[in-house]
């Protein structure tokens, strides 16, 4: 009975050691010399707490990092932005880290003697590195394919989303003179403007670097029917050029605002001056 208990204890301890590394020191025995030095991962030594097929937790320069297994792939992913990385467990005593920010890799091993290995193919586990690279490449291709499908689905839904949004949109400003000026600016009776919705309740007064007023403008959505038989929505700024002294031109002009978007439902950021198809039936007069 004691022998059975001892065997079970040894098995449990072995399993624990494989998963929990007990703050083992791992040494950087190989790295990509051509890559830009990357945040925290390019270190001579790091402390590993957990290393298994499903996860890794390590500390570098006092900061903890973790990664989990990527579904359907034999490697791990963790971090984000400049700290985003992939990791590949070579065996219980070594692993590879690849950072997407600088496209550099490091190979860490718990045996410091690997630092003096003269055979680069062995020291840098070239075959494992190539296999890891092929896994990441396949994963990125799959992610790209999924992203493109999601984008197509998102764009296919955009027409209905924008149509519904604009159909229920209430103009924030009543200004018949400006509306007539916009129609005159459009100057296309064959493909008419069907609707105009003002986004702002009052005029904005853009200024130059000296603080001089350049114009007064209001952002507006407008919907029009084009020669292809389809209807489109677009938005931009409309208003009047400054003549100085508080006076403004009578002719309506338009401008494309820079570095700004109109936020619509479903996390849709609509840039100014870009056409988006809508359902004509919702806006026909």
N, C-alpha and C positions, 0 to 999 in steps of 0.2 A: 504493500500500500504506500509506504514511504517513497519507494522508487517511482511509482506512478505519479505521485504528487510532485516529486522532484522533476520528472520529465515535463509535466505540464508547466511547472514554474519556468523551466529553461525555455520552452517554446514561447511562453508569454513574454518573457524578457527579451528574447530574440526579436519578436515582432515589434516590441516597444522600441528597441534600439534602431530598427530599420526606419521607423517613423519619426521618433523623437531623437534628434541628434545630440541632445544634452549640451547645447551651446558649443558645438565642435567648431574649431577653426579650419576654414578651407582656404587654400592658397591659389592665387592666380598663376597658373602654370603656362597659359597660352592666351594670347589676345590678338586682335586685329590692329596692327601697328599703323595702318593707313587711315583708320577711322578717327574722327574727332573724339577727344576725351569726353566721356559722357558722365552725367551726374551720378555720383555715388557707386556706380557699378564697376568702374575701372579702378579697382583697388587691389593692393597686394594681398590683403587678407580680408575676409568677411566671416561673420559668425552665423552658423546655420543652426536653426532650432528644429525645423522639420524638413525632411526631404523624402518624398515617396512618389508614387506614380500619379497621385491625385492632387498633391499640393506641395508648395515649398514656402517656408518662412525663413528669412535671413535678416541680419542686421548689418548695415554698412554705415560707418561714420555716425553711429548712435541712432540711426533711423531704421525702422522696421519696414520690410517689404514682403509682400506675399503674392502668390499666384496660384491659380487653380487650373485643373485639367480642362482643356478645350474639348467640348463634346465632339465625338467621332474622330478625334485626332490624338496622336501620342505625344503631346507636349502641353505646356502650361502657359497661361497668360495672366499678366497682372499689371498694376499701375495704370496711369493715364497721362496724357499730354507728354511732357518731356520725360516722365518717369515710366512711360509705357514700355513693357518688355515681354519677351517670350523666354521660356526656360525649358530645357530638355534634360531630363535625368539620364545620364549615361549608365550609372550604376549606383549602388548605395553610398559610394564614396566620392562621387564626382557629378558635375552637371555643367551645362553651357547656358550662358545668358546672352540673349541678343536684344539690343535696344533698337526700337524703330526710329527713334529721334536722330541718332547719328549713324545708324546702320553699322554698329560695331558689336563685336562679340568678345566674351571672356569665358575661358574654361577654368573652372575651379576644381581642385582636388584636395581631399583631406590628408593625403600623404605628401609632405613637404619635399620628399626625395624626388618627386616628379619634376621639380624645378631644374634638376641637373640632367634630366633625360636628354641625350644627344640626338636621338631619332625623332625628328619633328613630327613624323606621321603618327608615332605613338604618343608623344607628349601632347600633341594638339588634337588627338583622336580624329584625324581627318575624315575617316569613313563615317563616324557618328555625326561629325559636323555637316558633311554633305547630306546625310539622311535627314538631319534636323532641318537643313535648308530646304529640302524637297517638301517636307511636311508643311513648313511655313508658306512656301510658294503655293501649294495646293489649297491651303486654308485661305490665303489672300484672294486667290482666283474664285473660290467659292463665295467669299464675302462680297467680292465685286459683283458677281452674278446675282446674289441675293439683293444687294443694294440697287442694282439696275432694275430688278423686278419690282422692288418697293417704290422706286422712283416712278416707274411707268404706272403703277397702280395709283400712286399719289396724284400724278398728273391727270390720270383718267377721271379721278374724283373731283379735281379742281373746278371743272366747268360747272358741275352741279352745286358745289359749295359756294362759289362766287355768285352764281345766279341767285341762289336762295338768300345770300347775304345782301346783295344789292337790291333785290326785290323788296326786302323789308327795311332797307336803310332809310333813315330820315335825315334830310338835308339839315345841316347845322346853321344855315344862314339863308335868309331870304334877300335876294338881290337881283331883281329882274333886269336891271341895266347891265350888270356884269354877265348874266346869262346870255343876253342878246349880243354882248360883245364877244363872248366865247363862240357863239354860233357864227358870227361874222368872221372871227379868226379862223374857224374851221373852213368856211367858204367852199362847201361841197354839198349842194342840194341833191345830187344824185345818190350820195351815200350819207344820209343825214345823221346828225346827233339825235338820239332818241331820249336820253335822260342826262341831266346834270345834277350832281349831288355835291354840295359844299361840305368839306370835311371840317373846316374851322368856322367858329361863330363870328370871328372878326379878322381884320387884316393884320398881317405881319409886315414889319418894316425892315427888310434886310439892309445892312449898312456895310460900308467898306472899312478898311483898316483905320481910317481917320475918323470914323463915326458918322460919316455923311450918309444920309438915307439914299438908297439907290432906287427903290421901288416900293410899292405896297402890293402884297399878294395874298391870295387865299388858295389853299390846296383844294382840289376838286376831283371827284370821279366823274367820268363821262362815258356814256355807252353809245355806240354808233353801229350802224349797219354798213358792211363793206361790199365791194363789188363781187365778192365770192359768194354772196348770199348769207354769210354768217354775221353774227353780231359779236362785238368785242367791248371789253371794259379796259380803261386805262386811267391813270391819274397823273396829275402834274400840278404845278402852281400857275395860277392865272392872276393878272392884275395890270397895274399901270406903272410906267416908267416915271421916275421923279424928274421934275423940271427945275427943282431947287426952290427954296423959299416956302416949302410946304405945298407947292403946286404939283399936280400930276397930269400926265398926258391923258387924253380922252380915249385913245385907242387901246383896246385890250391886247395884251401880249401873253406869251407863255414861257415858262422856264422849267427845266428839269432839276429839282432839288438834289443836292449831292449827299451821299452817305446817310440816306434815310430810307425807311420802308414803311409801307402801310400794313399793319398786322391784321390779318383776317383769320377766321376760325380754322382750327386744325393745324396751328403753327405755320401758317402760310405767310411768308414775308414777301409782299408784293412791291417790287421796285418801281419807281416812277418811270413813265415813258414806255413801259412794256405792255404789249397787248395780251389780254386773256379772254378766251372765248366764253360767251355766255349764251343762254337760250333766248333766241329772239322773241319767242312767244310771250315771255314774261315782261317785255318792254315795248311791244308794238303799240303805237298810238291808235 
